[in-house]
Amino acid sequence: MKRIPIIFVRAALIMALLVGCTDILNEQPRAIYTPDYFKTEKGVYGGLTGMYAHLRYIFGNAYFYNSTLTGTDEATWGASGTGSGFQYFDLSGAGQITPSNSDASNLWFNAFPNINTANGIIENASEVGISEALISEARFFRAFDYFMLVQTFGGVPLDLGAGELKFNTSVSRTSARNTVPEVYTKAIFPDLRTAVDNLPAVGRVTGAVTKTAARLYLAKAYLTYAWWLENPNGIATFPTADRVDPDGKNAQWYFQQAYDVATAAIGDPGAFGLMSTYYDVNLGKNDRNKEMLLYADHTQTSELYNGSSLTYAGGGDADNFAVWMLTWSYPTITSSKTNWSSPQTVNSVQREAAQGLGRPWVRMAPPHGVFTNTFADKTNDSRYDGTFATVYRGNWPKAGVTNPTLFNANNMEVAPGEAILSFLDDEPGTAVDYSNAVYKSSVGAGVLPGRADYVVAPSGISRLVYPGLWKMGTYRTDNGTGLGQPNAANTRPFNIAKFSELYFIAAEAAVKGAATTAGKSAYDLINVIRARAGKWRWDNNGNVEKNEDNSAAMIAATPVTIDINYILAERSREYYGEGYRWYDLVRTQTWQEIAATYTICGPTVGDHTKSTVTRSIEDFHYLRPIPQGQLDNMNMTPDEKDAYQNPGYRTNG
């Protein structure tokens, strides 16, 4: 994990641009930025390129990813996540989140240096005639980082050592936190409004921020701040502040602004829009498609521009390795070269750099409710099939095993490309036999009569064996006829913001009382997303073409009255596993209501006994702790440091 713990001393090492005619961000290392550097065209481009590069150290980093999902209804700890932050963030009795072990610290240590870079550009670039469109890219990222920080930690410092929103070039070992309203009204809203006014509809280079991206974040910031002002469940904030807007606006005014900005972006999308099917949104070959407004970019063509080795990654720094956490150890599945009466076992599903496979770390696992509640409709709604890998197919020839068939479940033969293990969509009429008396997979899966594939029913999903996260899986074009490089970090971009979220933001604001326009009620907006989810062109887990339009059925199943819980359920169907969930539940103050209990089977081979787990989610958990590394490097008394920390995480309570 990349850390810069000395308060907010400088505009961080990231990358500097070699200005040219290319349409991609061209990165070269630079150690430190100075005010004079930002008064040059090269300096501004270099600082901006560093801002895009800094996203890699947050998004796609598995430990920050853990802090956004584990402990919600989307994820709990996996079999290999014991005794670590993956258990601590679950809040289910195996440990506590502390300032020293919090994986949210990754955001703190990477956002503040980037904010200081933005300060340097904004403060100095206009002196040499740099356009406001370029400066507004820096404004966008300063607002983006502050928005992430204020949602995660509460009020944070606007003064990094040289004054509020000023570029700091000297070591500062003291710090004072601003209140939540100050962060929004002094930094986030002004920067995003300016960015909306000045950013282009089409990015200056591939992946650059645009007017539409700025509108999405302005709308989302308005929405989040409106909830903060309303505070429906009386959750405490820190630093302590009245839930009063400095400009005299109330929560309803901000909900209306969120709706108006989001619907304006939908009506004026620029180069963006919805893909025709959900499957195509996340298909590897469609990366950087028109639905993607912001992403932490990676590439398989260059280790420099990828930010990571193309052959092996250890899991850290700029590696995109988040999806490993929700990938179970499928390479341990065994079949036999001979009849099971005298078996010669072989790993029939080899580790491969393919979207449904990839590298398994088993640190996180999806609870049963993901399959029985969130994705209850697996027939009409394509999002389950477009999210998970549920069928694991034989690929042993790519590992040099020459047998044309192998013996699998029920002593039946399977060929390459056929199902070796399947997660069933629903509980079967005949109970799955997980006993030792059958030809049993080494991973503890079961059998059903007449099926050659091992099976796991929804009720048998465990911390060890569960469907993989296909939507974020590895995609490379350099595998040839072999297994490729499955031990490298993902070379796909990590998607941060999608055009589709504008519909959810506007719908949520409408549910909270925003006045709506014709054809854009919460019901209308949600049904745009649901209608798209009903359109199939490919059965991902069946591995066959499927031209089917279930849009009418999806719309018919939408409740006439949309409430917040329904929007949250739809958000989880749309964005499962993408790192939105903790922020959604914290924003709406529904974390305890939605995620306080869950069911799952245990972490050992063959454990298919469902247990109910209760989490201890306290009000203070709605903020993450200020990192211990920050406190250690401040020249302040122990009492001052304790007062700086969020309540619930303090040394003295």
FENZIPE-V194647 format. One record per backbone hydrogen bond with DSSP energy under -0.5 kcal/mol. NH is the residue of the N-H (numbers start at 0). CO is the residue of the C=O. Records with the same first field share a line. If there is no record, write none. Layout:
# FENZIPE-V194647
NH=CO, CO
This chain:
# FENZIPE-V194647
6=4
8=5
11=9
13=29
15=27
17=25
18=16
25=23
26=24
27=15
29=13
37=33
38=35
39=36
43=39
44=40
45=41
46=42
47=43
48=44
49=45
50=46
51=47
52=48
53=49
54=50, 51
55=52
56=53
57=54
58=54
59=57
60=57
61=59
64=60
65=61
66=62
67=63, 64
68=64, 65
69=65
70=74
71=68, 74
74=68, 71
75=364
77=362
78=462
79=361
80=77
83=80
86=80, 83
87=83
88=84
89=86
90=86, 87
91=86
101=97
104=101
105=102
106=103
107=103
108=104
109=105, 106
110=106
111=107
113=109
114=110
115=111
116=112
117=113
118=114
119=115
120=116
121=117
122=118
123=119
124=120
126=123
127=124
128=125
129=124
134=130
135=131
136=132, 133
137=133
138=134
139=135
140=136
141=137
142=138
143=139
144=140
145=141
146=142
147=143
148=144
149=145
150=146
151=147
152=148
153=148, 149
154=237
159=157, 162
161=162
164=157
165=162
177=155
182=178
183=179
184=180
185=181
186=181, 182
187=182
188=183
190=186
191=187
192=188
193=189
194=190
195=191
196=192
197=193
198=194
205=22
207=204
210=199
213=209
214=210
215=211
216=212
217=213
218=214
219=215
220=216
221=217
222=218
223=219
224=220
225=221
226=222
227=223
228=224
229=225
230=226
233=230
243=241
244=248
247=244
253=249
254=250
255=251
256=252
257=253
258=254
259=255
260=256
261=257
262=258
263=259
264=260
265=261
266=262
267=263
270=200
271=268
272=289
277=531, 534
280=276, 277
281=277
282=278
285=282
286=283
288=285
291=288
292=290, 496
293=496
295=493
296=294
305=301
306=302
307=302
312=486
318=315
320=59, 318
321=59
323=320
324=320, 321
325=322
326=323
327=325
328=463
329=327
331=328
332=329
334=345
335=406
336=343
341=338
342=339
345=334
347=332, 345
348=332
349=347
352=482
353=351
356=353
357=351
360=323, 326
361=323, 326
363=324
364=75
367=598
369=366
370=367
371=367
372=368
373=368
374=369
375=372
377=375
381=379, 532
383=380
385=381
386=383
387=383
388=467
389=387
391=420
392=390
393=417
394=347
395=347
397=394
398=395
399=396
400=395
401=399
405=413
406=335
407=411
408=451
410=407
411=408
413=405
415=403
416=393
417=414
419=391
420=391
421=453
422=389
423=421, 455
432=446
433=431
437=434
439=437
443=440
445=454
446=432
450=447
453=419
454=445
455=421
459=456
460=457
461=464
462=600, 601
463=601
467=388
469=467
470=386
471=468
472=469
473=353
481=478
483=478
487=484
488=308
489=319
493=295
494=492
495=293
496=293
498=290
500=497
501=498
502=499
503=499
504=500
505=501
506=502
507=503
508=504
509=505
510=506
511=507
512=509
513=508
519=516
524=520
525=521
526=522
527=523, 524
528=524
529=525
530=526
531=527
532=528
533=529, 530
534=531
535=533, 547
538=543
539=537
542=538
543=538
545=536
547=535, 545
549=533, 547
553=549
554=550
555=551
556=552
557=554
561=559
566=562
567=563
568=564
569=565
570=566
571=567
572=568
573=569
574=570
575=571
577=574
581=67
583=579
584=580
585=581
586=582
587=583
588=585
589=584
590=584
593=589
594=590
595=591
597=612
599=610
600=460
605=442
606=603
607=605
609=607
610=599
612=597
614=595
615=90
616=614
617=615
620=617
621=618
622=619
623=151
627=98
629=626
630=626
631=627
632=628
633=630
634=172
635=633
640=636
641=637
642=638
643=639
644=640
648=645
652=649
